[in-house]
């Protein structure tokens, strides 16, 4: 830790519970990240953007929430996670909970120890092989999803873009060992950078390597450059290391969107290429239904599925407006019922630790007791039939084929 300066910041809360599950990291709860800033020094990281208010040098001036494990332990003791089933995500996409300072501070490990009594699944996103140290703790959770970010199989390219992260091969070894241990696991292939790592051949090599390592899914995504210091830093790197690509970047990101998104005319064709490659491999291009239905309650997994379907069908060029409307109606039903139940005193029992989950599930099953029930709720009979097969028959929706697969 000789090259970093640690500053202490007090965590105000430990474990937060959302009204809806997060569709990206398929979790209902979030444990705050132990760190702000990240020693991996990834040049593309949008955690550098002004939006996230990280003071100083992003990779050297690290803020440490030393009191986080104690806050999480207190939240678990006070029953924050006793009434609803759902995965807990540790950290965020703008800092790594297994960056190098974790080896000495062990804040992530202590947070995991505090979460074990919750009896809830856990989701972790990292690009560090340091997570292997904690596989003994992760094995104590009922379900585990280990997501590893891999953006290129070129060690030289990774050394330029992600100078202090684990080597690509070491990250895929995490995927391999997670699979062997019995965890769910997959690869976040993002960001794939224009002209550097997003081409058809480069992405094919990455996707096939992920599949060979045992990944359950590969989730590709392009580079976003938020106006301000993130974009300025990355374009400086382009000028210095890839000057021939400077015109491409200045054209592709010239709109300076707050989200940092590139021109749709550049991004959309690439997404189709990536997804075509993954379909050929029969590899899910998002965290698949068969995984997150184990990590979330039935009502929440259905909410995530509807969000994912909007993306999957839009990639195919399908008009998703009916699906958007239907998912909005279901989301309103879920939020209203969950909010009402959270306001009531429904104490958990030893034999039933998640009473709100039970009641919400019973309500959903009641609606789906007929094929028409969910179709009436969401105004979409075709979707209602799909949901009925999922709720009543335990069917799983297969992302590569976009078909419902019933249990044998």
Secondary structure, 3 states (H helix, E strand, C coil): CCCCEEEECCCCCCEEEEEEEECCCCEEEEECCCEECCCCCCCCCHHHCHHHCCCCCCCCEEEECCCHHHHHHHHHHCCCCCCCCECEEECECCECCCCCCHHHHCHHHHHHHHHHHHCCCEEEEECCHHHHHHHHHHCCCCCEEEEEECCCCCHHHHHHHCCCCCCHHHHHHHHHHHHHHCCEEEEEEEEECCCCCCCHHHHHHHHHHHHHHCCCEEEEEECCCCCCHHHHHHHHHHHHHCHHHHHHHHHHCCCCCCCCCCCHHHHHHHHHHHHHHHHHCCCECCCCHHHHHHHECHHHHHHHHHHHHHHHHHHCCCCCHHHHHHHHHHHHHHHHHHHHHHCCCCCCECCECCHHHHHHHHHHHHHCCCHHHHHHHHCCHHHHHHHHHHHHHCCEEECCCCEEECCC
